[in-house]
Every structure is written in structure tokens, then in C-alpha cells.
């Protein structure tokens, strides 16, 4: 599970970097730039969710050790 979350995080970060090159800062909500903005937001959500999953797994292992 740990390796899986790291792989997905790296892929999401790669998508963020790729789509950042597609942004048109003069018109960010038009055409291809709009798709890039949406994909960046979705990738950031994925990274945040994976961080929450990692932290919850770490808490779970610590609570099992403590019992």
C-alpha cells in the first residue's frame, strides 16, 4: 500500500507539472488552459487524499502497537 500511494502521488505531481506548462495566464479559463486548470485541481486533490491515507495508516499502526 505504501508503494502504491507513492506511485500515485508521483503520477499526480507529474500531471501537475505537465498541465502547468499548458496554462495561459492571460486567459486561464478559456480553451485548453481551462482543462489544465481543472486537471491541476484534481491532481492536487488526489495528492491531499493520499497524504490523508498515509497519515491514517501511520496512526493505525501506532495504535495497534500501543494496545
Backbone torsions as a table, in degrees:
resi	resn	phi	psi	omega
1	UNK	NA	-37.7	-178.3
2	UNK	-64.5	-42.7	179.9
3	UNK	-67.4	-40.1	179.8
4	UNK	-60.0	-45.6	-178.9
5	UNK	-66.1	-36.0	177.9
6	UNK	-67.8	-39.4	179.4
7	UNK	-64.3	-45.8	179.5
8	UNK	-64.7	-37.7	177.4
9	UNK	-63.0	-43.3	179.3
10	UNK	-64.7	-40.9	176.8
11	UNK	-63.0	-41.5	179.0
12	UNK	-64.9	-40.8	177.1
13	UNK	-65.2	-37.3	175.5
14	UNK	-62.4	-40.6	176.6
15	UNK	-64.1	-38.8	178.3
16	UNK	-62.0	-46.6	-179.5
17	UNK	-64.2	-44.4	-179.7
18	UNK	-61.7	-45.8	-177.9
19	UNK	-73.5	-23.4	175.0
20	UNK	-65.0	-28.9	177.3
21	UNK	-75.1	-19.4	-179.5
22	UNK	-88.8	-8.3	-177.0
23	UNK	-71.8	138.6	171.0
24	UNK	-109.9	106.5	-172.7
25	UNK	-71.2	-15.2	177.0
26	UNK	-79.7	-29.7	178.0
27	UNK	-142.1	76.6	-173.5
28	UNK	-71.9	-14.6	-177.3
29	UNK	-113.6	34.0	178.4
30	UNK	-132.7	134.9	173.4
31	UNK	62.3	-133.9	-176.8
32	UNK	-66.5	-27.8	179.2
33	UNK	-66.3	-35.3	178.5
34	UNK	-63.3	-42.9	177.4
35	UNK	-62.6	-39.5	178.8
36	UNK	-64.1	-41.3	179.0
37	UNK	-62.6	-45.4	179.8
38	UNK	-63.6	-39.8	179.9
39	UNK	-68.7	-36.7	176.8
40	UNK	-63.9	-43.8	179.3
41	UNK	-63.8	-43.1	179.2
42	UNK	-64.1	-39.8	179.0
43	UNK	-66.9	-39.3	176.8
44	UNK	-63.8	-39.0	176.0
45	UNK	-62.1	-41.6	179.6
46	UNK	-63.4	-42.2	179.4
47	UNK	-63.5	-42.6	179.7
48	UNK	-64.0	-44.2	178.6
49	UNK	-62.9	-39.0	178.5
50	UNK	-67.7	-35.2	175.8
51	UNK	-64.7	-42.2	177.6
52	UNK	-62.0	-42.2	178.1
53	UNK	-61.7	-44.5	179.2
54	UNK	-61.5	-43.4	-179.4
55	UNK	-66.3	-40.4	180.0
56	UNK	-66.7	-36.7	176.4
57	UNK	-65.5	-38.4	178.7
58	UNK	-65.9	-41.5	177.1
59	UNK	-64.0	-39.8	179.1
60	UNK	-61.9	-43.7	179.6
61	UNK	-67.6	-37.3	178.2
62	UNK	-67.0	-38.5	-179.6
63	UNK	-71.2	-30.7	176.9
64	UNK	-70.3	-36.0	178.3
65	UNK	-67.7	-34.2	-174.1
66	UNK	-76.3	-20.5	-179.1
67	UNK	-75.6	NA	NA
